[in-house]
Amino acid sequence: MLRFPVTLAAIAAVSLPVGASGSPIQPQLNAKVSSRAISLTDAQGQRVKVLQQNSYRLVVKDSSTTQNFHLVGPRVDLKTKVSATGNRAWIANLRPGRYVYWSDRSTTLRGTFTVKPGPPPA
């Protein structure tokens, strides 16, 4: 009776893309914030405008002690500290909807993107 669930688990494990560490691969998004600019790009360096619903690794490079990176969307509210610099990484489960990122200290440093439902493209 245990063969069927064990077989399904083995098939599921083989069907997931995995990295060298053996863990499932998560797409990476790169955010940068400086005293004059804020950006969010994909792994190819393109500005993020539309994403598919998925879990993403979000890496933030904050080089400003006067600005921060703040991302808000459906069930997501992540931010760096205004007075701190350095790199920060989060795993963000992005769901369908509109997301906004900005600096809490500036009305001009902001951007938006949309997450569409469905699995990521193969």
DATAGI-V250015 format. One record per helix or strand of 3 or more residues. SS is the DSSP state (H for helix, E for strand). FROM is the first residue (numbers start at 1). LEN is the number of residues. If there is no record, write none. Layout:
# DATAGI-V250015
ss=SS from=FROM len=LEN
ss=SS from=FROM len=LEN
This chain:
# DATAGI-V250015
ss=H from=2 len=14
ss=E from=27 len=7
ss=E from=38 len=4
ss=E from=50 len=3
ss=E from=54 len=9
ss=E from=70 len=4
ss=E from=76 len=4
ss=E from=86 len=9
ss=E from=97 len=7
ss=E from=106 len=11
